[in-house]
């Protein structure tokens, strides 16, 4: 049980890292594009599709796993926000 909880937290954190890395990359690259709205929309759809698919597979119908995944994802977001506020490049 403890190993499963730890794996779900770490998986959620890894998913968050990938999601927010994609967001960060998209925002940096879209500043040079002419049609920013399409670039941002496509990036959002790709990131959310991948995230939802992996969450669905990892949660395996268990709401406790989904909560642990969300907690890891939120922790990753918190770390990204701290890095951005400090001005360090994530």
Secondary structure in CASP SS format (residue, H / E / C, confidence):
PFRMAT SS
TARGET T0000
AUTHOR 0000-0000-0000
METHOD secondary structure of the structure
MODEL  1
X C 1.00
X H 1.00
X H 1.00
X H 1.00
X H 1.00
X H 1.00
X H 1.00
X H 1.00
X H 1.00
X H 1.00
X H 1.00
X H 1.00
X H 1.00
X H 1.00
X H 1.00
X H 1.00
X H 1.00
X H 1.00
X H 1.00
X H 1.00
X H 1.00
X H 1.00
X H 1.00
X H 1.00
X H 1.00
X H 1.00
X H 1.00
X H 1.00
X H 1.00
X H 1.00
X C 1.00
X C 1.00
X C 1.00
X C 1.00
X C 1.00
X H 1.00
X H 1.00
X H 1.00
X H 1.00
X H 1.00
X H 1.00
X H 1.00
X H 1.00
X H 1.00
X H 1.00
X H 1.00
X H 1.00
X H 1.00
X H 1.00
X H 1.00
X H 1.00
X H 1.00
X H 1.00
X H 1.00
X H 1.00
X H 1.00
X H 1.00
X H 1.00
X H 1.00
X C 1.00
X C 1.00
X C 1.00
X H 1.00
X H 1.00
X H 1.00
X H 1.00
X H 1.00
X H 1.00
X H 1.00
X H 1.00
X H 1.00
X H 1.00
X H 1.00
X H 1.00
X H 1.00
X H 1.00
X H 1.00
X H 1.00
X H 1.00
X H 1.00
X H 1.00
X H 1.00
X H 1.00
X H 1.00
X H 1.00
X H 1.00
X C 1.00
X C 1.00
X C 1.00
X C 1.00
END
